[in-house]
Amino acid sequence: MLILHIIAGSFLLLFGICALCFNKGQSKHRVAGNLFFVSLLVMVLSVPNLLDDPVMAILSAYYGTTAWAIVLRKEKSTGVFEIVAMLTISMISIILFNVVLTSPSLTPTFKFILSAWAIVTALSALLDLNMIIRGGLTGKHRIARHAWRTCCALLGAVMSFSANTDKYWPDFVNSNILIYLTISVLVFWVFRILATKWFEISINTFRSNISIKMIFRR
């Protein structure tokens, strides 16, 4: 199971990077995204001692599945899946906050990491609730949800990779550099989607390409 977990994690990183590099909405991006999702599920299900400590595995699965589901669903629509996801991440957030507040043996670094994830999961639950109440998302908010949750799923794998390869990094390279890079990519895409004209331009370009293809087919 450990070998399968490592292989799946490696493919997860590969397809995650490919999905970020390919043009959004194009076939290469969709294929890479689907393979990223499959790799994520295999990695989660093959976690050693999964039943003993499933919190981080569930966390990764939550972000991966909710990122995938939002682009599969039609705009302005939700269902049972979103309700179950919200309840699940709410429980994970409570567990993480409880560990942070009641475990005296946590190192400052690990306490900071768990605190950050506890806050992010609480925010995720609130955003899920907001989406359910509104009856779904549309436009750039829908794509932003897909982007930042995909990055969160990738971040979990990157953090695991960095932690397990820490002693193999050269002394002049910070072993957390991939973590910082992933967080930077997350912030970049959320800002680009919500605060710039990127989404509108991408939609217009996509529609123009479709129109051109239809003209040539005639």
Protein Blocks (a to p, Z undefined) as FASTA:
>chain_A
ZZmmmmmmmmmmmmmmmmmmpcghiaklmmmmmmmmmmmmmmmmmgghklmmmmlmmmmm
mmmmmmmmmmmpcghiacfklmmmmmmmmmmmmmmmmmmmmmmkbcfklmmmmmmmmmmm
mmmmmmmmmmmmnopaehjllmmmmmmmmmmmmmmmmmmmmmmmmmmpcfklcfklmmmm
mmmmmmmmmmmmmmmcklmmmmmmmmmmmmmmmmmmZZ
